[in-house]
Amino acid sequence: MSGTTTAAAALRRRAAGAGANRWVVLVVLCASLLLVALDATVLHVAVPAVTEDLRPGPIELLWIVDVYPLVCASLLILFGTLGDRVGRRRILLLGYALFGVASALAALAGDGHVLIAARALLGVGGAMIMPATLSILRQVFPDRRERALAIGVWSAVAAVGAAIGPLLGGFLLEHFWWGSVFLVNIPLMLVSLPVGWLLLPESTGDRDGPWDVLGALMAAAGLFGVVLGVKRLGGTEPTLSLLTLVPPLAGAALLAAFARRQRRRRHPLVDLRMFRRAAFSTSVGCIVLAMLALVGLELIAAQYLQLVLGLSPLQTGLRLLPLTFAAMAAGLAGARMLRRFGPRRMVSAGFCLTAGAVLLLTAMGRADNVVLLLCGFVLLGFGLETTLFGAYESMLSEAPPAQAGGAAAIGETSYQLGAGIGIALLGSVMNAAYAPRLRGGVPGVPRSASDAAGHSLGEAYQEAGRLREPAAGALRRAAADAFVHGLHVTLLVSAVLLLLGALMALRLPRAMQCETVAVPAPRDARETPRVPV
């Protein structure tokens, strides 16, 4: 065989992800995901330090926290489909560079406005990185069995990043100033850029027809409105105010117009025919439901651990670690479970296991029960990660390779929307069950204090601090009892939603289909592999 023929064969193998290098690519992609997952949670513990140093107003502080996930969720479809057009590796590397620059800007921010702008740029970089990692993974692992294992590792890394973000932030704040939580991104970016340039393969999707710029902007604006509205509904703003209702309604109208535009175009930005496939649409729905339960429950669980049981933020993070370790175990074992049980039984069983864990946690009370919490969190983490793994793998495998970026963006958008809806929905359920028990009056406590305590458990403790005993103790006990009651109601609602998810998952395929993938020649316009220098 001539040298030219040998080189061509090597290029074809590399284009399909063959050879040991695909596992090196997986490591690079997981490092990218770890960075984004860390940055989504690392700021949470730094908020008090940021508030003390920069003195932002309430609205500024809200935007400092929320602008990153808001911008990231809004731009996922735009950059996911742009990567299909101009090159997924190119978008990923640009996201690396922007993430590093924005991290430096955030670390050195001297006022709230600069920090908001830096966090927004971090959201843009995250929107470039997240769908690119999944779409490149789809390309370099054409064999579904290997891809399932790769997605398991990928999802386990996501769980690790989300969990260690607050712990890493707490450690840095004990030794450095708040800007250090952003500076940790820069060394990782300095390593990821050259490594990604040398090792990651380039690929594109269908380049037929022009890229729909107007459609991409409509999708971004529509998602921005919907996510902003969901976040406001989950906050303290009045539900019927214009600022709460207009963004989601306008966003939904833009998304409807976007869908109509895509159906009419000969070369759509996102091929909505993917949703006609039961496995794809069902997987997206399962991701939304799973994230709805996960984020809402994690938020309420953190409040329970700190405010009811009186644990410190570090102790709270350590108590939640079993959930993360169980999620890692489920991700690593996911490929084997998927081959043995198939998507339908795996996702449905994951939902049922999670619902069982939620029902077990309804036994929580005002006293600390370490064994109960440990068992509940382990089952919760394993069940939810099993569900998310099966749903992500089915969604990505159902999407055509040319639409990998768009499909990955849809999956990540579903993830973000589910998280936002979970906070809004479960938070509303919690408030509806908590507030009436205090606003009706607490014996021995002034009516004004009990009414103010009905806003939240934190505010109840603040009101109690202004009272003398025995009124202060009575208000604390009543507020803690009301919170535990609200927690039980919220857990029951979550269990019902999870069981609905188990029924939805019955539409997934019974068995894992491991089809043979045709490998295109490197001269094909749809695949432009890059050989490491």
N, C-alpha and C positions, 0 to 999 in steps of 0.2 A: 504494500500500500504506500502511495506517495506521501510526502510530508503535507501537501495541501489537503489530501483526502483525510489524513489523520487529524489535522487541525479542524476541518469542517465537522468531523464526527465529535471531537471534543467540544466544539461550540454547541452542537445540538444537545449533547448531554448536559452541558452547563445551562443552556436555555431552559431545559425541563427540570433543573434542580438536581440532576443526577450527580453522584459522587459525594465524597465526604464534605465538600465545601458547603452544602446546603445546611448542615448542622452548625457550621460557623456563622452562616447568614442568620440562622435562628437566634444565635447568641446576640448578634448585633441588633436584631429587631427587638428582642426582649429587653436589651439595655435601653433602647429608645422608649419602649412602653413603660419601663420602670421609672424613667425620668418624668414622663407625663403624669403617671399615677402618683408619684411623690408630690409633685407640685400642686396637685389638686387638693391635697389634705395638709401639707406641711405648714401652711399659713395659719391654720385654725388655732394652734396654740400660741401663735405670735400676735394675735389680735390685741390682747391687753398691752403688750409692749409697744406696738404700733400706735395705739390710741394715746398712750402716755407721751410718746416722743413727738408724733406729728400733729396731735390734737385735731383730728378730723371731726367734722360734724357728723351727726347721725346718718345723713344721706350719703356723705362721702364714705363713711365706714362701711355702709351697706354695699356700695359699689366696689370698694376695695376687695371685699370678700366674693361678691357675686359676678363681677365682670369677667373673670377668667372662664368659668363654666358656661356663662351666657354667650360669649363670643365664640368659644370653642364649639359649642353645640350648633350655633348658627352657621358656621362655615364648613362643617364636615362634608356636606354634599358638594359644595363648590369645589373644595380642594380634592375630594375623592375623585370626582369626575374629571377635574383638570389633570390629575395624575394619569388617568387613563389616556388622556389626549397627548400631553407633552412629555410624559415619562414619570413613573412612580418614584424611581430612585432620585430623580432630579428634584421633585417636590419634597421628598423626605430630607435630602441634604439641605435644601433651602430652609426647611422647618428647623433643622438642627441649628443653623447659623442664626436665624431669627430668635430662637429660644435662648441661645447664649447671650445675644446682645440685650434682649429684653430682661434677662436675669440680672445682668450688670446694672441696667438702668433702674430696676426695682430695688436692688440692694443699696444703691446710692441716692435713692429718692429723698428729697428734702422736704416735700410737702405731699398732701394727699392726692392732689391732681396728677402729679408726676407718677405716683405709685399706681393710680388707676390706669393711666396710659400704659405704663409698663406691664401691668397685669393683662390689659387688653391685648398687647402685643404677644404676651405669653399664650393667650388664648388662640391667636392666629397661628403661632408656631405649633401649638398642640393640635389644631385642626389639620395642619399639614402632615404631622407625624402619625397620628392615630390611624386613619384609614390606609395610609401608605404601608404601615407595618403589616396589616392583614392582607392587603392586596398583593404585596411582594411574597408573603408567606404562601398565598394561594398559587403563585406562579412557580416558586422553587420547590414546592411539594405537590406535584401533579398526582401522585399516588394517594388515594384517599386514606389508606391505613396509616401511612407515614404522616399525612397532613393532620389526621386526628391526634396523633401523638404530639405534633408540633403545636397545635392549638391548645392542647392540655398544658404544655409547658408555658405557652404564652399567657393563658388565663391564670395559671398559678403565679406567675410573675406579677400580673395585675393585682392580684389579691395581696401579695407581699408589699407592693408599693403603696397601696392604699392604707395598709395597716401600719407600716413603719414610718409613714409621713409624720404623724403627730409625735411619735417617739423620737425620731430624729430631730424634729423641731424643738421638742422639749430639751433634749441634750444640748443642742447648739445655743439655745437661749440661756442655759445655765452657765455657759462659758464665754459667749460672745454677744454682740448686739443683734437685734432682730433681722438686720439685712443679711446675716450669715445664712438664713434659711434659703435665700436665693443664690448666694455665691456658690453653693455646693453644685449647682447645675453647670457652672462654667468648665471645671475640669472634665466632667463627663462629656460635654460638647466638644472640647478640644481633642478628646480621644475619638469620639464617635464620627466626627467629620472625616478625617483621613481614613479611618478604618472602613467607614461606609463607602467612601469613594473608591477604595481598592477592592472591596469584597462583594458589595451588593450588585446584583445584576440589574440592568435596565430593562424595562418592558413598558409597552403601551397597550392600549385596547384598540377599539375600532376607531380609526381616524377618518372614516368616510364623512363628508359633510363638515360644515363649520361648527366650532364649539358654540353652544348656545349661551352667550354672555348674559343676555336679558333673563333667560330662564335661571341661570345660576344666581343672579342677583335677587330674583323673585323668591327663590328657595331660601336664600340667606335671610332676607328681610322677613319672610313668613315665619321661619323658625325662630328668629330673634323675638318676634312679637309673641309667639306661642310660649316660648320658654320664659320670657319676661313675665307674661301674665300668670303662668303657673307658679313662678317664684313669688309673685305678689299675693296670689291667693293663699300661699302657704305661710305668708308673713302676718303682720298685724294690721295691714291696710283694710279698710272697709270693703266688703265683698262687692257691693253694688256701686262703688265709686267709678267715675269715668276712667281714672288712671288704672284701675284694676281690670275693667271690662274691655276697654278699647284695644289694648295690645293683643290679647288672645283672639278677639274677634277679627281684627284686621289681619293678624297673622294667619288665621285659618282661611280667610278669604284669599289671601295671596297664595297659600299653598294649594287651594282648590284651583285657582287660575293657573298655577304652575303645572298641576296634574293635567288640566285640560290642554295646555300648550304642548306638553310632552306627548300626549296621545295624538295630536294633530301633526307633529313634525315627522318628517321622513327620517331624520337622524336625531333622535331625542337625546337630551343630556342624560336622563335616566330612563332606561327601558322599563316602563311600568308593567309590561307584560310579565315580568318576573313575579309580580304579586298574584298572577293567575295560577302559579304553581302552589299547590296546597302546602308543600313542605316549606317554601320560602316565606309565604305570608304567615303561616302558623309559627315559624321560628321567630319572626319579628315580634309577633304578639306575645310569645313566651318570654322574650327578652324584656319587653316592657313590664309584664306582670312580675317577673322575678326581681327586677330592679326596684319596682314599686314597693315590694315587700322588704327588700334588703335595706334600702336607704332609710325609709321611714322607721323601720324597727331599730336600726343602728342609732339613729338620732334619739329616739325615745329611750333606748336602753342606756345610752350615755348619760342622759338626764337622770334616769332612775339610779344609776350607780353613783353619780356624784351628789345629787340633791337629796335622795331618799336614804341611801346607804352611807353617804358622807365620805366617799372615797375621793382621793386627790386625782387630778387629771392623769398623772403617771400611773397610779393604781388602776384607774379606769381603762387606760390603754392596755395594761397588762392583763386585765380581766377579759378583754375582748380578743386577746391574742389566740386563744383556743379556736375561735371562729375562723381566724385567718389560717392557722395550721391545718384545720379540717378542710378548708377550701383548697389549700395547696395540695393536700393528699387527694382530693377528688379530681383536681385538674390533672395530676400526674397519672392517676388510675383511669382517667376518662376514656382514653383510646381503647384500653382493654375492655372496659364495660360497654362501650359503644359497639365493638365487634361482637360481643357475646349477646347483648340484650337488644341491640338495635335502637334507633332514635326514639321510636314511640314509647317503648317501655322505659327507656332510660330517663327521658325528660319527664314523663308522667310520674315515675317513681320518685324522681327528685322533688317534684312539687309536693307529692304526698308526704315524703319524709320531712320536708320543710314545714308543711302544715302540722304534722305531728309534733315537731320541735316547738312551734309557736303555741300549740295547745298545752304542751308541757310547761312552758314558761308562764302560763296563766296561774300557776301555783305560787308565783313570786308574791311576797308580801313586804311589809315594812322591815322585817328581820332579814339579815344576810344569810342566804342559803348557798354556800359555795358549791356544793355538789350538784344541786339543781341547776345553777347557772352554768356550770361547766358542761354538764350533759346537754342542756338546751342549746348552748352556743356551738358545741361540737356538731350536733345534729343539724343545726341551722346552717352552719358553714358548709358542711358536706352536701346537704340537700340542695342549697342554692347554687353552689358551684357545679354540681352534677347537672342541674337544669340549664344553667348558662352555657356550660360546655357543649351539651347536646344541641342546644338551640343555635349557637354560633357555628358549630361544625356543619349542621344541616343547612343553615342559611348560606354559608360560603360555598358549600359543595353544590348547591342548587343553582348558583349564579354562573352564567357563562364566563369563561376566563377573560373575555374582552371587556366585561362589565364588572371586573373584580373590585376596582376602586369605588365605583358607585354602590355596589352591594355592601362593601365594608363600611362606607359612609352611612348607608341606611341602618346597618346594624349598630354603629356607634351612636347615631342620632337616636335610635330607639332606646339605647342604654341611657343616654342623657335625659330624654323625655321621661322615661320610666322613673328615674331618680327624682326629677323635679315633681312629677305628679305624686310620687310616693310621699314626699315631704308635705305637699299641699293637702292631699287627701287624708292621710293618716294623722297629720297634724290637726286638721279640722275635726276629725272624729275624736281625737284626744281632747281638744278644747270643748267640744260639745258635751262630752261626758264629765269633764273636770269642773268646768265653771259653775254649773247649777248647784253643785254641792256646797259652794262657798258663797255665792251671791244670794242664796236664800237666807244667809245670816248664820253666824256661829255663836252659840251661847257664851256670854261673857266677853264678846269682842265687839267693838264699835262697828256699826253697819258700814261706814265708809271704808274701814280697813278690810273687812271681809269682802266687800265688792271689789276693791283694788286687788286683793289676793286672787280673785277669780280670773285675772288675766293670764297668770302663769305661776308655776311653783316658785321660780326665782323671785318674782315680785312679792309673793306671799311671805317668803322669808325676810325680804326687805321690810315689809310692813310689820312683821313680828318683831324685828329689831327695834322698831320705834315704840313698841308697847312695853308695859311693865308686866311682870308675872302676877297672876297666872294667865292673863289674857294672851301673852306672847306664846306660852307653851300650848295653849288651847288652839291658837291659830296655826301653829306649826303642825300639830297633830292632825288637825282637820284638813290642812292642805296636803299633807303626805298621804292621808287616807284617800282623799279625792283623786290624787295623782295615781295611786295604785289602782283605784277603781277605773279611771280612764285608761290606764295601761291595759287592764284586763279586757275592756271593751275593744280597744284598738287591736289587741292580739286576736280576738275572735273575728273581727272584720278581716284582718289579714289572712286568717286561716280559711275563711270563705273564699277570698280572692285566689288563694293558692290552690284550693280544690277546683275552682273554675279553670285555673291554668292546667291542672292535671287533665281535665276533660278536653280542653283545647288541644293538648298535646296528642290526643288520640288520632288527630288528622295527619300526624307525621308518618313517614314510611315505617313499616314493621321491621325491615332489615336494612343494614348498611350496605348500599350498593357500591362495590369497588370496581368501577368500570375501567377499562383500558384507555389511557389517554394518548391521543395521537400527538406526536412531537413535531412541530413545524420546523422547517429548515430555517437557518439564521437569516436567510435573505427575505423571509416573509416580513411584510411591512408591519405585522402586528407584534413581532418579537424582535428586539434588537439587543441581543445579549452583549454584555461587556466582559472582556477577559481581563482579569487582574494583571496589572503590570508587574 
